[in-house]
Amino acid sequence: MKTIEEYGIDLKNNLIKRAFTHSSYVNETKKGEDYERLEFLGDKILDFLVSEYLYVSEHLKEGEMTKIRASYVCENALYQYSKKLNFGKYLRLGKGEEASGGRDKKAILADVFEAFLAATYLTYGLSKAKEVVYDVVIKAIENKEDYFLHDYKSILQELLQADKKGVEYVLENEEGPSHNKIFTSVVKIDGVILGRGVSNSKKESEQEAAKDALSKQAMVNNLK
């Protein structure tokens, strides 16, 4: 796996630095801007590039393409991409976030991967962002590296799809400071709670709730 420098990306560039800047750093130093706006753009760039690849290269049906894309752009996958690129060492964190293990937090590293793609696109153009995505994400798809991808929400949805039952995810609780929140979500079908999940991101708490529901498959089967 290449390093950032090997991609020809300047770590001193302001946008690239912003991609690694957490809100806790901005709050403490009162300097600059965090990566959240870049993350918004990076999410769309990643979706587009993966969608383009699947459409052109795989010749799959829409549902199959959607499932593959969801698996390889989920939080678990983005976290692993950031780990492979060693993004944790480039993060700019506040002291509190640093002390709480922010350099290895799944939610932060997943967000940073998207922010980095946006900063790369804005600074170097789409071709450079595409180079990174193909080297990291598309390579994972082609090599079927799914050992770290567990899209429990999709699995649960497919399990109940035959009877067209709607799955509802509800945020049950949110607590803690802004830089270290804990989210609790539940998954329901017809008002019945099937599972509960806790994580430091809302998306991941929903995945954990789906995982909990799948572990109680007898209950799920009774609802089918």
Secondary structure, DSSP 8 states (H G I E B T S, - for coil): ---TGGGT--TTSHHHHHHTB-HHHHHHH--S--SHHHHHHHHHHHHHHHHHHIIIII---HHHHHHHHHHHSSHHHHHHHHHHTTGGGG-B--HHHHHTTGGG-HHHHHHHHHHHHHHHHHHH-HHHHHHHHIIIIIHHHHTT--TT---HHHHHHHHHGGGT---EEEEEEEES-GGG-EEEEEEEETTEEEEEEEESSHHHHHHHHHHHHHHTHHHHHHH-
